Amino acid sequence: MTTRETLIAARALIDTPDKWTQGTMRQGVQRCMVGALCAASSGSITPTVSALRRIIGCWSLTAWNDRADRTHAEVLAAFDKAIEAAA
């Protein structure tokens, strides 16, 4: 899979608020950003992590995802921008 394909697949795994979580990589059917990347990837997630880091301007996707005031819409917007940049 390309970086773009992995980002698209990961985004699909958390495309609704009930599929997204904070504070843990996975809880039932919910995933955080990193958990979604791991589930969607068929190999190393390093390229997709790097793509998202450039968009969010933060080294730690986990810290960014888990911030108390972070919204699901912001997470999807980050994925959308990373997908667009990877095109």
N, CA, C and O atoms as a GROMACS GRO file, in nm:
protein
  348
    1MET      N    1   0.085  -0.119   0.000
    1MET     CA    2   0.000   0.000   0.000
    1MET      C    3   0.089   0.125   0.000
    1MET      O    4   0.196   0.127   0.061
    2THR      N    5   0.042   0.227  -0.069
    2THR     CA    6   0.113   0.354  -0.065
    2THR      C    7   0.078   0.428   0.064
    2THR      O    8  -0.015   0.390   0.136
    3THR      N    9   0.153   0.532   0.092
    3THR     CA   10   0.122   0.615   0.210
    3THR      C   11  -0.019   0.669   0.199
    3THR      O   12  -0.095   0.666   0.296
    4ARG      N   13  -0.055   0.719   0.082
    4ARG     CA   14  -0.190   0.775   0.062
    4ARG      C   15  -0.298   0.669   0.086
    4ARG      O   16  -0.398   0.696   0.152
    5GLU      N   17  -0.278   0.550   0.032
    5GLU     CA   18  -0.376   0.443   0.050
    5GLU      C   19  -0.390   0.404   0.197
    5GLU      O   20  -0.500   0.378   0.245
    6THR      N   21  -0.279   0.400   0.267
    6THR     CA   22  -0.283   0.367   0.410
    6THR      C   23  -0.356   0.475   0.488
    6THR      O   24  -0.436   0.445   0.577
    7LEU      N   25  -0.328   0.601   0.456
    7LEU     CA   26  -0.398   0.711   0.523
    7LEU      C   27  -0.549   0.704   0.499
    7LEU      O   28  -0.628   0.725   0.591
    8ILE      N   29  -0.588   0.674   0.376
    8ILE     CA   30  -0.730   0.663   0.343
    8ILE      C   31  -0.794   0.548   0.420
    8ILE      O   32  -0.903   0.563   0.476
    9ALA      N   33  -0.727   0.434   0.424
    9ALA     CA   34  -0.780   0.318   0.496
    9ALA      C   35  -0.789   0.345   0.646
    9ALA      O   36  -0.887   0.307   0.710
   10ALA      N   37  -0.688   0.410   0.702
   10ALA     CA   38  -0.689   0.442   0.846
   10ALA      C   39  -0.801   0.540   0.879
   10ALA      O   40  -0.870   0.525   0.979
   11ARG      N   41  -0.817   0.642   0.793
   11ARG     CA   42  -0.924   0.739   0.815
   11ARG      C   43  -1.060   0.671   0.816
   11ARG      O   44  -1.146   0.704   0.898
   12ALA      N   45  -1.078   0.575   0.726
   12ALA     CA   46  -1.206   0.503   0.719
   12ALA      C   47  -1.236   0.426   0.847
   12ALA      O   48  -1.352   0.407   0.883
   13LEU      N   49  -1.131   0.383   0.915
   13LEU     CA   50  -1.151   0.308   1.040
   13LEU      C   51  -1.200   0.397   1.155
   13LEU      O   52  -1.256   0.346   1.252
   14ILE      N   53  -1.180   0.529   1.143
   14ILE     CA   54  -1.224   0.621   1.250
   14ILE      C   55  -1.312   0.732   1.193
   14ILE      O   56  -1.313   0.843   1.245
   15ASP      N   57  -1.386   0.702   1.087
   15ASP     CA   58  -1.460   0.806   1.016
   15ASP      C   59  -1.584   0.859   1.087
   15ASP      O   60  -1.643   0.958   1.044
   16THR      N   61  -1.624   0.795   1.194
   16THR     CA   62  -1.735   0.847   1.275
   16THR      C   63  -1.689   0.855   1.420
   16THR      O   64  -1.601   0.780   1.462
   17PRO      N   65  -1.748   0.947   1.497
   17PRO     CA   66  -1.704   0.964   1.636
   17PRO      C   67  -1.708   0.837   1.720
   17PRO      O   68  -1.626   0.820   1.810
   18ASP      N   69  -1.801   0.749   1.692
   18ASP     CA   70  -1.810   0.626   1.771
   18ASP      C   71  -1.699   0.525   1.738
   18ASP      O   72  -1.684   0.425   1.809
   19LYS      N   73  -1.621   0.550   1.633
   19LYS     CA   74  -1.509   0.463   1.598
   19LYS      C   75  -1.374   0.518   1.646
   19LYS      O   76  -1.272   0.451   1.634
   20TRP      N   77  -1.375   0.639   1.700
   20TRP     CA   78  -1.252   0.707   1.741
   20TRP      C   79  -1.242   0.710   1.893
   20TRP      O   80  -1.343   0.720   1.963
   21THR      N   81  -1.120   0.700   1.944
   21THR     CA   82  -1.100   0.705   2.089
   21THR      C   83  -0.977   0.788   2.124
   21THR      O   84  -0.894   0.818   2.038
   22GLN      N   85  -0.969   0.822   2.249
   22GLN     CA   86  -0.854   0.893   2.305
   22GLN      C   87  -0.807   0.817   2.428
   22GLN      O   88  -0.886   0.751   2.495
   23GLY      N   89  -0.678   0.829   2.458
   23GLY     CA   90  -0.624   0.770   2.579
   23GLY      C   91  -0.586   0.624   2.569
   23GLY      O   92  -0.529   0.568   2.663
   24THR      N   93  -0.616   0.561   2.456
   24THR     CA   94  -0.579   0.422   2.433
   24THR      C   95  -0.574   0.400   2.282
   24THR      O   96  -0.646   0.465   2.207
   25MET      N   97  -0.488   0.308   2.239
   25MET     CA   98  -0.479   0.281   2.094
   25MET      C   99  -0.606   0.217   2.041
   25MET      O  100  -0.650   0.247   1.930
   26ARG      N  101  -0.664   0.129   2.122
   26ARG     CA  102  -0.785   0.060   2.077
   26ARG      C  103  -0.869   0.024   2.198
   26ARG      O  104  -0.819  -0.020   2.302
   27GLN      N  105  -0.999   0.043   2.181
   27GLN     CA  106  -1.095   0.006   2.285
   27GLN      C  107  -1.217  -0.046   2.213
   27GLN      O  108  -1.296   0.032   2.159
   28GLY      N  109  -1.236  -0.179   2.210
   28GLY     CA  110  -1.345  -0.237   2.134
   28GLY      C  111  -1.326  -0.209   1.986
   28GLY      O  112  -1.223  -0.245   1.928
   29VAL      N  113  -1.424  -0.144   1.925
   29VAL     CA  114  -1.413  -0.109   1.783
   29VAL      C  115  -1.357   0.031   1.763
   29VAL      O  116  -1.341   0.077   1.650
   30GLN      N  117  -1.326   0.099   1.873
   30GLN     CA  118  -1.270   0.235   1.864
   30GLN      C  119  -1.118   0.231   1.853
   30GLN      O  120  -1.052   0.145   1.910
   31ARG      N  121  -1.065   0.328   1.776
   31ARG     CA  122  -0.921   0.339   1.760
   31ARG      C  123  -0.881   0.486   1.768
   31ARG      O  124  -0.959   0.575   1.734
   32CYS      N  125  -0.758   0.509   1.812
   32CYS     CA  126  -0.700   0.643   1.803
   32CYS      C  127  -0.632   0.654   1.667
   32CYS      O  128  -0.638   0.560   1.587
   33MET      N  129  -0.568   0.767   1.639
   33MET     CA  130  -0.500   0.786   1.511
   33MET      C  131  -0.396   0.676   1.487
   33MET      O  132  -0.393   0.616   1.380
   34VAL      N  133  -0.314   0.650   1.586
   34VAL     CA  134  -0.206   0.552   1.570
   34VAL      C  135  -0.264   0.411   1.559
   34VAL      O  136  -0.216   0.330   1.479
   35GLY      N  137  -0.364   0.382   1.637
   35GLY     CA  138  -0.429   0.251   1.628
   35GLY      C  139  -0.489   0.227   1.491
   35GLY      O  140  -0.482   0.116   1.439
   36ALA      N  141  -0.547   0.331   1.433
   36ALA     CA  142  -0.603   0.319   1.298
   36ALA      C  143  -0.493   0.297   1.195
   36ALA      O  144  -0.508   0.216   1.104
   37LEU      N  145  -0.382   0.370   1.210
   37LEU     CA  146  -0.268   0.351   1.118
   37LEU      C  147  -0.214   0.209   1.127
   37LEU      O  148  -0.185   0.147   1.024
   38CYS      N  149  -0.200   0.157   1.248
   38CYS     CA  150  -0.149   0.021   1.267
   38CYS      C  151  -0.243  -0.081   1.203
   38CYS      O  152  -0.198  -0.175   1.138
   39ALA      N  153  -0.373  -0.064   1.222
   39ALA     CA  154  -0.471  -0.158   1.169
   39ALA      C  155  -0.477  -0.152   1.016
   39ALA      O  156  -0.501  -0.254   0.951
   40ALA      N  157  -0.457  -0.034   0.960
   40ALA     CA  158  -0.469  -0.017   0.814
   40ALA      C  159  -0.343  -0.054   0.739
   40ALA      O  160  -0.348  -0.081   0.619
   41SER      N  161  -0.230  -0.055   0.806
   41SER     CA  162  -0.102  -0.074   0.740
   41SER      C  163  -0.069  -0.221   0.722
   41SER      O  164  -0.098  -0.304   0.808
   42SER      N  165  -0.007  -0.250   0.609
   42SER     CA  166   0.040  -0.386   0.585
   42SER      C  167   0.191  -0.397   0.613
   42SER      O  168   0.252  -0.501   0.588
   43GLY      N  169   0.248  -0.290   0.665
   43GLY     CA  170   0.392  -0.287   0.694
   43GLY      C  171   0.423  -0.178   0.794
   43GLY      O  172   0.349  -0.157   0.890
   44SER      N  173   0.531  -0.108   0.771
   44SER     CA  174   0.573   0.000   0.860
   44SER      C  175   0.477   0.119   0.850
   44SER      O  176   0.433   0.156   0.742
   45ILE      N  177   0.447   0.177   0.965
   45ILE     CA  178   0.361   0.296   0.964
   45ILE      C  179   0.444   0.425   0.961
   45ILE      O  180   0.388   0.534   0.964
   46THR      N  181   0.576   0.413   0.955
   46THR     CA  182   0.663   0.530   0.959
   46THR      C  183   0.627   0.635   0.853
   46THR      O  184   0.620   0.753   0.887
   47PRO      N  185   0.604   0.597   0.726
   47PRO     CA  186   0.570   0.700   0.627
   47PRO      C  187   0.439   0.773   0.657
   47PRO      O  188   0.428   0.894   0.636
   48THR      N  189   0.340   0.699   0.707
   48THR     CA  190   0.212   0.763   0.737
   48THR      C  191   0.222   0.850   0.862
   48THR      O  192   0.160   0.957   0.868
   49VAL      N  193   0.298   0.805   0.960
   49VAL     CA  194   0.320   0.886   1.080
   49VAL      C  195   0.390   1.016   1.040
   49VAL      O  196   0.352   1.124   1.086
   50SER      N  197   0.491   1.006   0.956
   50SER     CA  198   0.563   1.125   0.911
   50SER      C  199   0.471   1.221   0.836
   50SER      O  200   0.479   1.342   0.855
   51ALA      N  201   0.384   1.167   0.752
   51ALA     CA  202   0.290   1.251   0.677
   51ALA      C  203   0.198   1.327   0.770
   51ALA      O  204   0.172   1.446   0.750
   52LEU      N  205   0.147   1.260   0.872
   52LEU     CA  206   0.058   1.326   0.969
   52LEU      C  207   0.134   1.424   1.058
   52LEU      O  208   0.081   1.530   1.091
   53ARG      N  209   0.256   1.391   1.096
   53ARG     CA  210   0.336   1.482   1.178
   53ARG      C  211   0.356   1.615   1.107
   53ARG      O  212   0.346   1.721   1.169
   54ARG      N  213   0.383   1.610   0.976
   54ARG     CA  214   0.401   1.734   0.900
   54ARG      C  215   0.275   1.820   0.902
   54ARG      O  216   0.283   1.942   0.907
   55ILE      N  217   0.160   1.755   0.899
   55ILE     CA  218   0.032   1.828   0.897
   55ILE      C  219  -0.001   1.888   1.033
   55ILE      O  220  -0.040   2.005   1.041
   56ILE      N  221   0.015   1.810   1.139
   56ILE     CA  222  -0.027   1.858   1.271
   56ILE      C  223   0.080   1.940   1.342
   56ILE      O  224   0.051   2.009   1.440
   57GLY      N  225   0.204   1.931   1.294
   57GLY     CA  226   0.312   2.007   1.356
   57GLY      C  227   0.347   1.960   1.496
   57GLY      O  228   0.388   2.039   1.581
   58CYS      N  229   0.332   1.831   1.517
   58CYS     CA  230   0.360   1.773   1.649
   58CYS      C  231   0.430   1.640   1.628
   58CYS      O  232   0.391   1.562   1.541
   59TRP      N  233   0.535   1.613   1.708
   59TRP     CA  234   0.609   1.490   1.693
   59TRP      C  235   0.527   1.368   1.735
   59TRP      O  236   0.536   1.263   1.673
   60SER      N  237   0.447   1.383   1.839
   60SER     CA  238   0.372   1.270   1.894
   60SER      C  239   0.226   1.273   1.849
   60SER      O  240   0.148   1.358   1.892
   61LEU      N  241   0.190   1.180   1.761
   61LEU     CA  242   0.050   1.169   1.720
   61LEU      C  243  -0.038   1.134   1.839
   61LEU      O  244  -0.152   1.182   1.850
   62THR      N  245   0.014   1.052   1.928
   62THR     CA  246  -0.063   1.012   2.046
   62THR      C  247  -0.095   1.131   2.134
   62THR      O  248  -0.210   1.148   2.176
   63ALA      N  249   0.004   1.214   2.163
   63ALA     CA  250  -0.021   1.333   2.246
   63ALA      C  251  -0.119   1.427   2.178
   63ALA      O  252  -0.207   1.484   2.244
   64TRP      N  253  -0.105   1.443   2.047
   64TRP     CA  254  -0.196   1.532   1.974
   64TRP      C  255  -0.338   1.476   1.975
   64TRP      O  256  -0.432   1.550   2.002
   65ASN      N  257  -0.353   1.348   1.946
   65ASN     CA  258  -0.484   1.283   1.945
   65ASN      C  259  -0.550   1.288   2.083
   65ASN      O  260  -0.671   1.308   2.094
   66ASP      N  261  -0.469   1.270   2.189
   66ASP     CA  262  -0.524   1.255   2.323
   66ASP      C  263  -0.546   1.385   2.399
   66ASP      O  264  -0.595   1.384   2.512
   67ARG      N  265  -0.511   1.497   2.338
   67ARG     CA  266  -0.535   1.625   2.405
   67ARG      C  267  -0.683   1.639   2.441
   67ARG      O  268  -0.770   1.610   2.359
   68ALA      N  269  -0.710   1.682   2.561
   68ALA     CA  270  -0.848   1.685   2.613
   68ALA      C  271  -0.944   1.764   2.525
   68ALA      O  272  -1.062   1.730   2.516
   69ASP      N  273  -0.895   1.868   2.461
   69ASP     CA  274  -0.986   1.950   2.379
   69ASP      C  275  -0.983   1.912   2.230
   69ASP      O  276  -1.042   1.981   2.148
   70ARG      N  277  -0.915   1.802   2.196
   70ARG     CA  278  -0.909   1.758   2.057
   70ARG      C  279  -1.045   1.704   2.015
   70ARG      O  280  -1.110   1.633   2.091
   71THR      N  281  -1.087   1.738   1.895
   71THR     CA  282  -1.216   1.690   1.846
   71THR      C  283  -1.197   1.587   1.736
   71THR      O  284  -1.093   1.581   1.670
   72HIS      N  285  -1.297   1.507   1.717
   72HIS     CA  286  -1.297   1.409   1.609
   72HIS      C  287  -1.284   1.480   1.475
   72HIS      O  288  -1.212   1.433   1.386
   73ALA      N  289  -1.350   1.591   1.459
   73ALA     CA  290  -1.342   1.667   1.333
   73ALA      C  291  -1.199   1.712   1.304
   73ALA      O  292  -1.157   1.711   1.188
   74GLU      N  293  -1.125   1.752   1.407
   74GLU     CA  294  -0.985   1.792   1.388
   74GLU      C  295  -0.900   1.675   1.343
   74GLU      O  296  -0.810   1.691   1.260
   75VAL      N  297  -0.926   1.559   1.398
   75VAL     CA  298  -0.850   1.439   1.361
   75VAL      C  299  -0.877   1.404   1.214
   75VAL      O  300  -0.784   1.377   1.139
   76LEU      N  301  -1.004   1.406   1.175
   76LEU     CA  302  -1.036   1.377   1.035
   76LEU      C  303  -0.978   1.481   0.942
   76LEU      O  304  -0.932   1.448   0.833
   77ALA      N  305  -0.978   1.606   0.982
   77ALA     CA  306  -0.920   1.713   0.900
   77ALA      C  307  -0.770   1.691   0.881
   77ALA      O  308  -0.717   1.715   0.772
   78ALA      N  309  -0.703   1.645   0.984
   78ALA     CA  310  -0.560   1.615   0.972
   78ALA      C  311  -0.537   1.503   0.872
   78ALA      O  312  -0.447   1.511   0.788
   79PHE      N  313  -0.617   1.399   0.881
   79PHE     CA  314  -0.608   1.291   0.783
   79PHE      C  315  -0.635   1.343   0.643
   79PHE      O  316  -0.562   1.311   0.549
   80ASP      N  317  -0.739   1.423   0.627
   80ASP     CA  318  -0.773   1.476   0.495
   80ASP      C  319  -0.658   1.557   0.435
   80ASP      O  320  -0.628   1.543   0.316
   81LYS      N  321  -0.595   1.639   0.515
   81LYS     CA  322  -0.482   1.721   0.466
   81LYS      C  323  -0.363   1.632   0.431
   81LYS      O  324  -0.296   1.655   0.331
   82ALA      N  325  -0.337   1.531   0.513
   82ALA     CA  326  -0.226   1.439   0.484
   82ALA      C  327  -0.253   1.359   0.356
   82ALA      O  328  -0.162   1.335   0.276
   83ILE      N  329  -0.378   1.320   0.338
   83ILE     CA  330  -0.415   1.246   0.216
   83ILE      C  331  -0.397   1.335   0.094
   83ILE      O  332  -0.342   1.292  -0.008
   84GLU      N  333  -0.442   1.458   0.104
   84GLU     CA  334  -0.426   1.552  -0.006
   84GLU      C  335  -0.278   1.578  -0.039
   84GLU      O  336  -0.239   1.583  -0.155
   85ALA      N  337  -0.198   1.594   0.064
   85ALA     CA  338  -0.055   1.620   0.045
   85ALA      C  339   0.017   1.499  -0.013
   85ALA      O  340   0.119   1.514  -0.081
   86ALA      N  341  -0.034   1.378   0.012
   86ALA     CA  342   0.030   1.256  -0.037
   86ALA      C  343  -0.012   1.222  -0.180
   86ALA      O  344   0.042   1.129  -0.240
   87ALA      N  345  -0.105   1.297  -0.234
   87ALA     CA  346  -0.155   1.268  -0.370
   87ALA      C  347  -0.049   1.290  -0.476
   87ALA      O  348  -0.075   1.270  -0.594
   0.00000   0.00000   0.00000
